[in-house]
Amino acid sequence: MSISTSSEPPTAKRLEGKVAIITGGASGFGESSARLFVRHGAKVVIADVQDELGLSLCRELGENDDVSYFHCDVTSDSDVKRLVDYAVSKHGKLDIMYNNAGITGDIDPTILGSDNDNFKRVFEVNVFGGFLGAKHAARVMIPARKGVILFMSSVASESCGESPHAYTASKHAVVGLMKNLCVELGQYGIRVNSISPGAVATPMLRNAIGMEKSVIDGLIRAAAVLKGPTPGPEDVAEAAVFLASDEARFVNGLNLMVDGGYSTTNPSFGLALRSLMTQNNSLSI
């Protein structure tokens, strides 16, 4: 998959005529995906609780009926129902439901330091929110016998021990939900997949760990398995366009890792060995 960085529209619009909802679409991965979906010809409903950011993005992407903003709390069944009904009423159908909205929650990595209410809140947004999105999308996709449902998961669904317990557990649950749904909804011609990015210096990550983008980018490059490019939200957007497009018409039940191979290895032994060798060299001097 190539990464389009030009402001010029793509020569081949891979989502031409499709109608998409992107939750959490006002910032981060959602914003980048909304931009690329529009460039590829999709009619996009940006759903979020960040009204100012969402409306500003709509104005930037074009003052027309192809891009609109809808205030939606993904943990509210009535909000999500109204969101899907709005998209269908406005555009006559729903082809793509991208359940992107999510939170990190508290970043305390210990079980004893974990707050109970925080744990519940992370699951409410990341898992229950995605469940509601899929449920209401399926309500209109099943009669049409076609559609695409995407979930935002994380490298934490494969590589454990580096994220808070609530976040990691929620992203595993998202993948489990996706796989179960792909079996049921596949019988109606509906494809269900998820995307699992590695660390990217999105606003959510910057706010969670309290570091500037340049510092986080440096850490990501240092830890990367795939050296060279610094990953950005556009890499995840490209994956979403592929999975939502007809090019992926037989891709179902896939948790697509967009992590440069990070989740394939555990560097702990190598790091411990280098630390030991450094200590031994220091002692011998």
Contacts in CASP RR format, 6 or more apart in sequence:
PFRMAT RR
TARGET T0000
AUTHOR 0000-0000-0000
METHOD contacts of the structure
MODEL  1
MSISTSSEPPTAKRLEGKVAIITGGASGFGESSARLFVRHGAKVVIADVQ
DELGLSLCRELGENDDVSYFHCDVTSDSDVKRLVDYAVSKHGKLDIMYNN
AGITGDIDPTILGSDNDNFKRVFEVNVFGGFLGAKHAARVMIPARKGVIL
FMSSVASESCGESPHAYTASKHAVVGLMKNLCVELGQYGIRVNSISPGAV
ATPMLRNAIGMEKSVIDGLIRAAAVLKGPTPGPEDVAEAAVFLASDEARF
VNGLNLMVDGGYSTTNPSFGLALRSLMTQNNSLSI
1 238 0 8 1.000
1 239 0 8 1.000
1 242 0 8 1.000
2 238 0 8 1.000
3 234 0 8 1.000
3 235 0 8 1.000
3 238 0 8 1.000
4 10 0 8 1.000
4 36 0 8 1.000
4 39 0 8 1.000
4 234 0 8 1.000
4 238 0 8 1.000
5 234 0 8 1.000
9 39 0 8 1.000
10 39 0 8 1.000
10 40 0 8 1.000
13 39 0 8 1.000
13 40 0 8 1.000
13 41 0 8 1.000
14 40 0 8 1.000
14 241 0 8 1.000
14 242 0 8 1.000
14 245 0 8 1.000
14 246 0 8 1.000
14 247 0 8 1.000
15 37 0 8 1.000
15 40 0 8 1.000
15 41 0 8 1.000
15 42 0 8 1.000
15 96 0 8 1.000
15 241 0 8 1.000
15 244 0 8 1.000
15 245 0 8 1.000
16 40 0 8 1.000
16 41 0 8 1.000
16 42 0 8 1.000
17 41 0 8 1.000
17 42 0 8 1.000
17 43 0 8 1.000
17 95 0 8 1.000
18 41 0 8 1.000
18 42 0 8 1.000
18 43 0 8 1.000
18 95 0 8 1.000
18 96 0 8 1.000
18 244 0 8 1.000
19 42 0 8 1.000
19 43 0 8 1.000
19 45 0 8 1.000
19 87 0 8 1.000
19 91 0 8 1.000
19 92 0 8 1.000
19 93 0 8 1.000
19 94 0 8 1.000
19 95 0 8 1.000
19 96 0 8 1.000
20 37 0 8 1.000
20 42 0 8 1.000
20 43 0 8 1.000
20 44 0 8 1.000
20 45 0 8 1.000
20 94 0 8 1.000
20 95 0 8 1.000
20 96 0 8 1.000
20 97 0 8 1.000
20 98 0 8 1.000
20 244 0 8 1.000
21 44 0 8 1.000
21 45 0 8 1.000
21 47 0 8 1.000
21 83 0 8 1.000
21 84 0 8 1.000
21 87 0 8 1.000
21 94 0 8 1.000
21 96 0 8 1.000
21 97 0 8 1.000
21 98 0 8 1.000
21 137 0 8 1.000
22 30 0 8 1.000
22 33 0 8 1.000
22 34 0 8 1.000
22 37 0 8 1.000
22 44 0 8 1.000
22 45 0 8 1.000
22 46 0 8 1.000
22 47 0 8 1.000
22 98 0 8 1.000
22 100 0 8 1.000
23 47 0 8 1.000
23 48 0 8 1.000
23 72 0 8 1.000
23 74 0 8 1.000
23 83 0 8 1.000
23 98 0 8 1.000
23 99 0 8 1.000
23 100 0 8 1.000
23 101 0 8 1.000
23 129 0 8 1.000
23 130 0 8 1.000
23 133 0 8 1.000
24 30 0 8 1.000
24 46 0 8 1.000
24 47 0 8 1.000
24 48 0 8 1.000
24 50 0 8 1.000
24 74 0 8 1.000
24 100 0 8 1.000
24 101 0 8 1.000
24 102 0 8 1.000
25 31 0 8 1.000
25 33 0 8 1.000
25 34 0 8 1.000
25 46 0 8 1.000
25 47 0 8 1.000
25 48 0 8 1.000
25 54 0 8 1.000
25 57 0 8 1.000
25 100 0 8 1.000
25 101 0 8 1.000
26 46 0 8 1.000
26 48 0 8 1.000
26 50 0 8 1.000
26 53 0 8 1.000
26 54 0 8 1.000
26 57 0 8 1.000
26 69 0 8 1.000
27 48 0 8 1.000
27 50 0 8 1.000
27 53 0 8 1.000
27 202 0 8 1.000
27 203 0 8 1.000
27 204 0 8 1.000
28 202 0 8 1.000
28 203 0 8 1.000
28 204 0 8 1.000
28 233 0 8 1.000
29 100 0 8 1.000
29 152 0 8 1.000
29 197 0 8 1.000
29 200 0 8 1.000
29 202 0 8 1.000
29 233 0 8 1.000
29 236 0 8 1.000
29 237 0 8 1.000
30 98 0 8 1.000
30 100 0 8 1.000
30 233 0 8 1.000
30 237 0 8 1.000
31 53 0 8 1.000
31 57 0 8 1.000
31 233 0 8 1.000
32 232 0 8 1.000
32 233 0 8 1.000
32 234 0 8 1.000
32 236 0 8 1.000
32 237 0 8 1.000
33 98 0 8 1.000
33 100 0 8 1.000
33 233 0 8 1.000
33 236 0 8 1.000
33 237 0 8 1.000
33 240 0 8 1.000
33 241 0 8 1.000
34 44 0 8 1.000
34 46 0 8 1.000
34 57 0 8 1.000
34 61 0 8 1.000
34 67 0 8 1.000
35 57 0 8 1.000
35 61 0 8 1.000
35 237 0 8 1.000
36 234 0 8 1.000
36 237 0 8 1.000
36 238 0 8 1.000
36 240 0 8 1.000
36 241 0 8 1.000
37 44 0 8 1.000
37 96 0 8 1.000
37 237 0 8 1.000
37 240 0 8 1.000
37 241 0 8 1.000
37 244 0 8 1.000
38 44 0 8 1.000
38 61 0 8 1.000
38 66 0 8 1.000
38 67 0 8 1.000
40 241 0 8 1.000
40 245 0 8 1.000
41 66 0 8 1.000
42 95 0 8 1.000
42 96 0 8 1.000
42 244 0 8 1.000
43 65 0 8 1.000
43 66 0 8 1.000
43 67 0 8 1.000
43 91 0 8 1.000
44 61 0 8 1.000
44 66 0 8 1.000
44 67 0 8 1.000
44 68 0 8 1.000
45 68 0 8 1.000
45 69 0 8 1.000
45 70 0 8 1.000
45 83 0 8 1.000
45 86 0 8 1.000
45 87 0 8 1.000
45 90 0 8 1.000
46 54 0 8 1.000
46 57 0 8 1.000
46 58 0 8 1.000
46 67 0 8 1.000
46 68 0 8 1.000
46 69 0 8 1.000
46 70 0 8 1.000
47 69 0 8 1.000
47 70 0 8 1.000
47 71 0 8 1.000
47 72 0 8 1.000
47 74 0 8 1.000
47 83 0 8 1.000
47 101 0 8 1.000
48 54 0 8 1.000
48 69 0 8 1.000
48 71 0 8 1.000
48 72 0 8 1.000
48 101 0 8 1.000
49 71 0 8 1.000
49 72 0 8 1.000
49 73 0 8 1.000
51 69 0 8 1.000
51 71 0 8 1.000
54 69 0 8 1.000
55 69 0 8 1.000
57 69 0 8 1.000
58 67 0 8 1.000
58 68 0 8 1.000
58 69 0 8 1.000
61 67 0 8 1.000
65 90 0 8 1.000
68 90 0 8 1.000
70 82 0 8 1.000
70 83 0 8 1.000
70 86 0 8 1.000
70 87 0 8 1.000
71 79 0 8 1.000
72 79 0 8 1.000
72 80 0 8 1.000
72 82 0 8 1.000
72 83 0 8 1.000
73 79 0 8 1.000
74 80 0 8 1.000
74 99 0 8 1.000
74 101 0 8 1.000
74 102 0 8 1.000
74 125 0 8 1.000
74 129 0 8 1.000
74 130 0 8 1.000
74 132 0 8 1.000
74 133 0 8 1.000
75 124 0 8 1.000
75 125 0 8 1.000
75 128 0 8 1.000
75 129 0 8 1.000
75 132 0 8 1.000
76 132 0 8 1.000
77 132 0 8 1.000
80 129 0 8 1.000
80 132 0 8 1.000
80 133 0 8 1.000
80 135 0 8 1.000
80 136 0 8 1.000
81 136 0 8 1.000
83 136 0 8 1.000
84 94 0 8 1.000
84 97 0 8 1.000
84 133 0 8 1.000
84 136 0 8 1.000
84 137 0 8 1.000
84 139 0 8 1.000
84 140 0 8 1.000
87 94 0 8 1.000
88 94 0 8 1.000
88 140 0 8 1.000
93 140 0 8 1.000
93 144 0 8 1.000
94 137 0 8 1.000
94 140 0 8 1.000
94 141 0 8 1.000
94 147 0 8 1.000
95 146 0 8 1.000
95 147 0 8 1.000
95 148 0 8 1.000
95 244 0 8 1.000
96 147 0 8 1.000
96 148 0 8 1.000
96 149 0 8 1.000
96 150 0 8 1.000
96 244 0 8 1.000
97 133 0 8 1.000
97 134 0 8 1.000
97 137 0 8 1.000
97 141 0 8 1.000
97 148 0 8 1.000
97 149 0 8 1.000
97 150 0 8 1.000
98 150 0 8 1.000
98 152 0 8 1.000
98 240 0 8 1.000
98 244 0 8 1.000
99 129 0 8 1.000
99 130 0 8 1.000
99 133 0 8 1.000
99 134 0 8 1.000
99 149 0 8 1.000
99 150 0 8 1.000
99 151 0 8 1.000
99 152 0 8 1.000
100 150 0 8 1.000
100 152 0 8 1.000
101 125 0 8 1.000
101 129 0 8 1.000
101 130 0 8 1.000
101 152 0 8 1.000
102 125 0 8 1.000
102 126 0 8 1.000
102 152 0 8 1.000
102 204 0 8 1.000
103 121 0 8 1.000
103 122 0 8 1.000
103 125 0 8 1.000
103 126 0 8 1.000
103 204 0 8 1.000
104 122 0 8 1.000
104 163 0 8 1.000
104 164 0 8 1.000
104 167 0 8 1.000
104 204 0 8 1.000
104 205 0 8 1.000
104 208 0 8 1.000
105 118 0 8 1.000
105 121 0 8 1.000
105 122 0 8 1.000
105 164 0 8 1.000
105 166 0 8 1.000
105 167 0 8 1.000
105 208 0 8 1.000
106 114 0 8 1.000
106 115 0 8 1.000
106 118 0 8 1.000
106 164 0 8 1.000
106 166 0 8 1.000
107 164 0 8 1.000
107 208 0 8 1.000
107 209 0 8 1.000
108 114 0 8 1.000
108 115 0 8 1.000
108 164 0 8 1.000
109 161 0 8 1.000
109 163 0 8 1.000
109 164 0 8 1.000
109 165 0 8 1.000
111 165 0 8 1.000
114 164 0 8 1.000
114 165 0 8 1.000
114 166 0 8 1.000
118 166 0 8 1.000
119 165 0 8 1.000
119 166 0 8 1.000
122 164 0 8 1.000
122 166 0 8 1.000
122 167 0 8 1.000
122 170 0 8 1.000
123 166 0 8 1.000
123 169 0 8 1.000
123 170 0 8 1.000
123 173 0 8 1.000
126 167 0 8 1.000
126 170 0 8 1.000
126 171 0 8 1.000
126 173 0 8 1.000
126 174 0 8 1.000
127 170 0 8 1.000
127 173 0 8 1.000
127 174 0 8 1.000
127 177 0 8 1.000
130 151 0 8 1.000
130 174 0 8 1.000
130 177 0 8 1.000
131 177 0 8 1.000
133 149 0 8 1.000
134 149 0 8 1.000
134 151 0 8 1.000
134 177 0 8 1.000
134 181 0 8 1.000
134 192 0 8 1.000
137 147 0 8 1.000
137 149 0 8 1.000
138 149 0 8 1.000
138 181 0 8 1.000
138 185 0 8 1.000
138 190 0 8 1.000
141 147 0 8 1.000
141 149 0 8 1.000
141 185 0 8 1.000
141 188 0 8 1.000
141 190 0 8 1.000
142 185 0 8 1.000
142 188 0 8 1.000
142 190 0 8 1.000
145 188 0 8 1.000
145 189 0 8 1.000
145 190 0 8 1.000
146 188 0 8 1.000
146 189 0 8 1.000
146 190 0 8 1.000
147 189 0 8 1.000
147 190 0 8 1.000
147 191 0 8 1.000
148 190 0 8 1.000
148 191 0 8 1.000
148 192 0 8 1.000
148 193 0 8 1.000
148 243 0 8 1.000
148 244 0 8 1.000
149 178 0 8 1.000
149 181 0 8 1.000
149 185 0 8 1.000
149 190 0 8 1.000
149 191 0 8 1.000
149 192 0 8 1.000
149 193 0 8 1.000
150 192 0 8 1.000
150 193 0 8 1.000
150 194 0 8 1.000
150 195 0 8 1.000
150 240 0 8 1.000
150 243 0 8 1.000
150 244 0 8 1.000
151 174 0 8 1.000
151 175 0 8 1.000
151 177 0 8 1.000
151 178 0 8 1.000
151 192 0 8 1.000
151 193 0 8 1.000
151 194 0 8 1.000
151 195 0 8 1.000
152 174 0 8 1.000
152 194 0 8 1.000
152 195 0 8 1.000
152 197 0 8 1.000
153 171 0 8 1.000
153 174 0 8 1.000
153 175 0 8 1.000
153 178 0 8 1.000
153 194 0 8 1.000
153 195 0 8 1.000
153 196 0 8 1.000
153 255 0 8 1.000
154 163 0 8 1.000
154 167 0 8 1.000
154 168 0 8 1.000
154 171 0 8 1.000
154 196 0 8 1.000
154 197 0 8 1.000
154 198 0 8 1.000
155 196 0 8 1.000
155 197 0 8 1.000
155 198 0 8 1.000
155 199 0 8 1.000
155 257 0 8 1.000
155 259 0 8 1.000
155 262 0 8 1.000
155 263 0 8 1.000
156 162 0 8 1.000
156 163 0 8 1.000
156 167 0 8 1.000
156 168 0 8 1.000
156 171 0 8 1.000
156 172 0 8 1.000
156 196 0 8 1.000
157 168 0 8 1.000
157 171 0 8 1.000
157 172 0 8 1.000
157 174 0 8 1.000
157 175 0 8 1.000
157 194 0 8 1.000
157 196 0 8 1.000
157 255 0 8 1.000
158 196 0 8 1.000
158 255 0 8 1.000
158 257 0 8 1.000
158 263 0 8 1.000
159 259 0 8 1.000
159 262 0 8 1.000
159 263 0 8 1.000
159 266 0 8 1.000
160 168 0 8 1.000
161 168 0 8 1.000
163 171 0 8 1.000
171 196 0 8 1.000
174 194 0 8 1.000
175 194 0 8 1.000
175 196 0 8 1.000
175 255 0 8 1.000
178 192 0 8 1.000
178 193 0 8 1.000
178 194 0 8 1.000
178 253 0 8 1.000
178 255 0 8 1.000
179 253 0 8 1.000
179 255 0 8 1.000
181 192 0 8 1.000
182 191 0 8 1.000
182 192 0 8 1.000
182 193 0 8 1.000
182 252 0 8 1.000
182 253 0 8 1.000
185 191 0 8 1.000
185 192 0 8 1.000
186 192 0 8 1.000
186 252 0 8 1.000
191 243 0 8 1.000
191 248 0 8 1.000
191 249 0 8 1.000
191 251 0 8 1.000
191 252 0 8 1.000
191 253 0 8 1.000
192 252 0 8 1.000
192 253 0 8 1.000
193 243 0 8 1.000
193 248 0 8 1.000
193 251 0 8 1.000
193 252 0 8 1.000
193 253 0 8 1.000
193 254 0 8 1.000
193 255 0 8 1.000
193 256 0 8 1.000
194 253 0 8 1.000
194 254 0 8 1.000
194 255 0 8 1.000
194 256 0 8 1.000
195 236 0 8 1.000
195 239 0 8 1.000
195 240 0 8 1.000
195 243 0 8 1.000
195 255 0 8 1.000
195 256 0 8 1.000
195 258 0 8 1.000
196 255 0 8 1.000
196 256 0 8 1.000
196 257 0 8 1.000
196 258 0 8 1.000
196 259 0 8 1.000
196 263 0 8 1.000
197 231 0 8 1.000
197 235 0 8 1.000
197 236 0 8 1.000
197 258 0 8 1.000
197 259 0 8 1.000
198 231 0 8 1.000
198 257 0 8 1.000
198 258 0 8 1.000
198 259 0 8 1.000
198 260 0 8 1.000
198 262 0 8 1.000
198 263 0 8 1.000
199 205 0 8 1.000
199 216 0 8 1.000
199 219 0 8 1.000
199 220 0 8 1.000
199 223 0 8 1.000
199 231 0 8 1.000
199 262 0 8 1.000
200 220 0 8 1.000
200 231 0 8 1.000
200 232 0 8 1.000
200 233 0 8 1.000
200 235 0 8 1.000
200 236 0 8 1.000
201 213 0 8 1.000
201 216 0 8 1.000
201 217 0 8 1.000
201 220 0 8 1.000
201 232 0 8 1.000
202 233 0 8 1.000
205 216 0 8 1.000
206 212 0 8 1.000
206 213 0 8 1.000
206 216 0 8 1.000
209 216 0 8 1.000
211 219 0 8 1.000
217 230 0 8 1.000
218 230 0 8 1.000
220 230 0 8 1.000
220 231 0 8 1.000
221 227 0 8 1.000
221 228 0 8 1.000
221 230 0 8 1.000
223 262 0 8 1.000
223 267 0 8 1.000
224 231 0 8 1.000
224 260 0 8 1.000
224 262 0 8 1.000
225 260 0 8 1.000
225 261 0 8 1.000
225 262 0 8 1.000
225 264 0 8 1.000
225 265 0 8 1.000
226 260 0 8 1.000
226 261 0 8 1.000
226 262 0 8 1.000
231 258 0 8 1.000
231 259 0 8 1.000
231 260 0 8 1.000
235 258 0 8 1.000
236 258 0 8 1.000
239 256 0 8 1.000
239 258 0 8 1.000
242 248 0 8 1.000
243 251 0 8 1.000
243 254 0 8 1.000
243 256 0 8 1.000
257 263 0 8 1.000
END
